[in-house]
């Protein structure tokens, strides 16, 4: 049986149910954003033909309640994807076909999630790097020298149907002892 994340089932339901909902109520309309490796960040991003190239670009354009659809491919990051809105980011075909990783020239974690309604669904998240001994709170948030999660630093939100592998969270060693804590991948 092929993997299908819960978002894909939701998209199929939306196509069928949206006309019914529109006839019954004047509900708030949330946008769908589209990301593909061959897209352009100068494009609109409102359908597959005008998809943007980076997940971060779609996150920046989105608003609470929006859904971001990410198609098959490898998305290599040079900056973390910071999610402060109540959005859902969903891989169309799941974690075996959609990979988010860091560029080897950067030491960044991949996702920073800080909204209880945020959802990341159906990705392989790999090669992230969290650092404990830093004051750069945008890329490495933590309190009192602590750093949590090389792949994902989650204050609140949901991560589901993801494969989180080979991420690192580094702690500084002072005088042969760990003085600053780094937790989790």
C-alpha positions as MATLAB code, in Angstrom:
seq = 'XXXXXXXXXXXXXXXXXXXXXXXXXXXXXXXXXXXXXXXXXXXXXXXXXXXXXXXXXXXXXXXXXXXXXXXXXXXXXXXXXXXXXXXXXXXXXXXXXXXXXXXXXXXXXXXXXXXXXXXXXXXXXXXXXXXXXXXXXXXXXXXXXXXXXXXXXXXXXXXXXXXXXXXXXXXXXXXXXXXXXXXXX';
ca = [
       0.000    0.000    0.000;
       1.421    3.389   -0.953;
       1.985    6.011    1.724;
      -0.456    8.897    1.673;
      -0.194   11.594    4.310;
      -3.364   12.844    5.927;
      -3.082   16.153    4.051;
      -3.502   14.456    0.679;
      -6.740   12.886    1.821;
      -7.771   16.354    3.010;
      -7.038   17.913   -0.407;
      -9.162   15.270   -2.126;
     -12.007   15.966    0.309;
     -11.719   19.729   -0.210;
     -12.168   19.411   -3.957;
     -15.425   17.559   -3.430;
     -16.758   19.421   -0.382;
     -15.825   23.051   -1.049;
     -18.857   23.798   -3.283;
     -21.210   22.405   -0.621;
     -19.588   24.447    2.146;
     -19.746   27.636    0.082;
     -23.476   27.191   -0.459;
     -24.171   26.662    3.240;
     -21.996   29.320    4.859;
     -19.687   32.198    4.073;
     -16.709   30.618    5.857;
     -13.273   32.179    5.899;
     -11.336   31.041    2.838;
      -7.785   29.908    3.462;
      -5.185   29.798    0.725;
      -3.275   26.845   -0.659;
       0.372   27.426   -1.606;
       2.413   25.148   -3.861;
       6.135   24.303   -3.783;
       8.171   22.279   -6.275;
      11.941   22.057   -6.869;
      11.576   23.449  -10.405;
       9.386   26.360   -9.267;
      10.396   30.005   -9.036;
      10.295   32.120   -5.896;
       9.246   35.023   -8.138;
       6.104   33.095   -9.153;
       2.678   33.425   -7.493;
       2.755   30.006   -5.817;
      -1.040   29.629   -5.910;
      -1.149   26.471   -8.087;
       1.264   23.868   -9.459;
       1.886   25.835  -12.677;
       3.021   28.868  -10.633;
       4.644   26.971   -7.730;
       7.475   28.565   -5.755;
      10.836   26.826   -5.353;
      11.357   27.071   -1.583;
       9.276   26.081    1.400;
      10.436   29.220    3.244;
       9.007   31.443    0.527;
       5.608   29.766    0.808;
       5.732   30.075    4.622;
       6.479   33.806    4.337;
       3.485   34.319    2.010;
       1.077   32.233    4.079;
      -1.408   33.265    6.763;
      -2.991   31.390    9.668;
      -5.097   28.499    8.381;
      -3.303   28.201    5.030;
      -1.952   24.935    3.650;
       1.378   24.544    1.846;
       1.683   21.606   -0.564;
       5.230   20.405   -1.282;
       5.844   17.970   -4.119;
       8.547   15.337   -4.556;
      12.168   16.397   -4.384;
      15.057   17.419   -2.181;
      14.879   20.856   -0.572;
      18.315   22.005    0.604;
      18.214   24.815    3.154;
      20.685   27.578    3.910;
      18.394   29.100    6.568;
      15.893   27.468    8.927;
      12.205   27.329    8.056;
      10.667   29.373   10.881;
       6.974   28.648   11.436;
       5.177   31.135   13.691;
       1.763   30.864   11.995;
      -0.978   28.270   12.298;
      -0.283   26.667    8.911;
       0.068   23.124    7.598;
       3.053   22.151    5.451;
       2.413   18.822    3.777;
       4.392   16.625    1.430;
       2.140   15.486   -1.403;
       3.602   11.962   -1.652;
       5.145   11.494    1.766;
       8.455   11.082    3.493;
       9.964    8.643    1.013;
       9.863   11.181   -1.829;
      10.220   14.581   -0.139;
      13.463   15.383    1.696;
      14.398   18.519    3.643;
      18.108   18.831    4.475;
      20.672   21.501    5.249;
      23.379   22.730    2.938;
      26.726   21.337    4.094;
      28.157   24.856    4.113;
      25.698   26.029    6.813;
      25.224   25.006   10.437;
      21.468   25.408   10.875;
      18.558   23.476   12.227;
      15.877   22.844    9.627;
      12.570   23.770   11.258;
      11.749   26.076   14.162;
       8.064   25.689   15.062;
       6.332   27.957   17.580;
       2.592   27.914   16.852;
       0.270   25.372   18.478;
      -1.761   25.106   15.239;
       1.283   24.555   12.984;
       1.639   21.128   11.339;
       4.569   19.629    9.409;
       3.431   16.414    7.701;
       5.174   13.754    5.618;
       8.860   14.687    5.150;
      12.269   13.152    5.692;
      14.133   15.721    7.785;
      17.872   15.127    7.783;
      21.305   16.661    8.323;
      20.060   19.503   10.546;
      22.492   21.065   13.006;
      21.635   22.762   16.295;
      24.333   24.546   18.278;
      24.232   25.260   22.002;
      27.116   27.717   22.354;
      25.757   30.651   20.434;
      23.913   33.898   20.901;
      22.347   33.768   17.422;
      18.799   33.198   18.651;
      17.237   33.449   15.182;
      19.010   30.312   13.955;
      19.685   28.687   17.329;
      17.028   29.661   19.866;
      17.504   28.401   23.386;
      17.634   29.759   26.891;
      20.753   29.885   29.031;
      22.940   28.212   26.429;
      20.605   25.284   25.806;
      19.849   24.114   22.291;
      17.265   21.505   21.439;
      16.923   19.678   18.161;
      19.185   19.756   15.143;
      16.405   18.857   12.725;
      13.471   20.466   14.518;
      13.234   22.896   17.420;
       9.590   22.780   18.435;
       8.111   25.078   21.043;
       4.580   23.997   20.069;
       2.838   22.477   17.066;
       2.609   19.036   15.476;
       5.037   16.959   13.419;
       3.478   13.821   11.963;
       4.347   11.107    9.463;
       7.909   12.440    9.230;
      11.182   10.545    9.244;
      13.691   12.518   11.341;
      17.185   11.077   10.876;
      20.883   11.996   11.047;
      20.445   15.398   12.701;
      22.907   16.771   15.264;
      22.655   19.052   18.250;
      26.097   20.112   19.432;
      27.094   21.149   22.939;
      30.218   23.073   23.851;
      32.761   21.359   26.073;
      34.552   23.573   28.591;
      37.470   22.262   30.678;
      36.685   18.708   29.609;
      33.099   18.921   30.866;
      29.795   19.662   29.192;
      28.850   23.150   30.367;
      26.097   23.875   27.870;
      23.436   21.339   27.022;
      22.403   20.239   23.562;
      19.460   17.888   23.215;
      18.040   15.722   20.473;
      18.304   15.524   16.739;
];
